[in-house]
Amino acid sequence: MLFGIKIKTYLDDNGIRYTHVSEKTGIPMDILSLLLSGKRKVEAAEYLAICDALKVPLTKFADDVMSA
């Protein structure tokens, strides 16, 4: 599973609004939408910003991706 799709699942499961993530990270909504849909790869700086905004460890979304 791609990072973006895994992040989207986490946001949906936890009731976190995409606009909240966009505001906290500075990632524009149009870019965030592409990331969350898997239509664009998540860059390292974006991944760091998202994990920081969500207050989750960097390994949160990487574990399943790296072991696949």
C-alpha positions as CSV (number, residue, x, y, z in Angstrom):
1,M,0.0,0.0,0.0
2,L,1.3,3.5,-0.9
3,F,2.1,6.0,1.9
4,G,-0.6,8.4,0.8
5,I,-3.3,5.8,0.8
6,K,-2.2,4.5,4.2
7,I,-2.2,8.1,5.6
8,K,-5.7,8.6,4.1
9,T,-7.0,5.5,5.9
10,Y,-5.5,6.7,9.2
11,L,-7.2,10.1,8.7
12,D,-10.5,8.5,7.9
13,D,-10.4,6.0,10.7
14,N,-9.6,8.8,13.2
15,G,-12.0,11.4,11.9
16,I,-9.2,13.8,11.0
17,R,-10.2,16.4,8.4
18,Y,-7.9,16.7,5.4
19,T,-8.2,20.5,5.7
20,H,-6.7,20.2,9.2
21,V,-3.7,18.3,7.8
22,S,-3.4,20.8,5.0
23,E,-3.4,23.8,7.4
24,K,-0.9,22.1,9.8
25,T,1.5,21.0,7.1
26,G,1.2,23.9,4.6
27,I,0.6,21.3,1.9
28,P,-2.1,22.8,-0.4
29,M,-5.3,20.8,-0.5
30,D,-5.0,20.0,-4.2
31,I,-1.6,18.4,-3.6
32,L,-2.7,16.7,-0.5
33,S,-5.7,15.2,-2.4
34,L,-3.3,13.8,-5.0
35,L,-1.1,12.3,-2.2
36,L,-4.0,10.7,-0.3
37,S,-5.4,9.2,-3.5
38,G,-2.1,7.6,-4.5
39,K,-1.9,9.7,-7.7
40,R,1.3,11.4,-6.5
41,K,4.2,10.1,-4.5
42,V,4.7,11.6,-1.0
43,E,8.0,13.5,-0.9
44,A,10.2,13.1,2.2
45,A,9.5,16.6,3.4
46,E,5.8,16.2,3.0
47,Y,5.9,12.9,4.9
48,L,7.9,14.5,7.7
49,A,5.4,17.4,7.9
50,I,2.4,15.0,7.9
51,C,3.8,12.8,10.7
52,D,4.6,15.9,12.7
53,A,1.2,17.4,12.2
54,L,-0.5,14.1,13.3
55,K,2.0,13.6,16.1
56,V,2.8,10.1,15.0
57,P,6.2,8.4,14.7
58,L,7.9,8.4,11.3
59,T,7.5,4.6,11.2
60,K,3.7,4.9,11.6
61,F,2.9,4.6,7.9
62,A,6.2,3.1,6.7
63,D,6.1,-0.3,8.5
64,D,3.6,-2.0,6.2
65,V,5.0,-0.3,3.1
66,M,8.6,-1.3,3.9
67,S,7.7,-5.0,4.6
68,A,5.6,-5.4,1.5
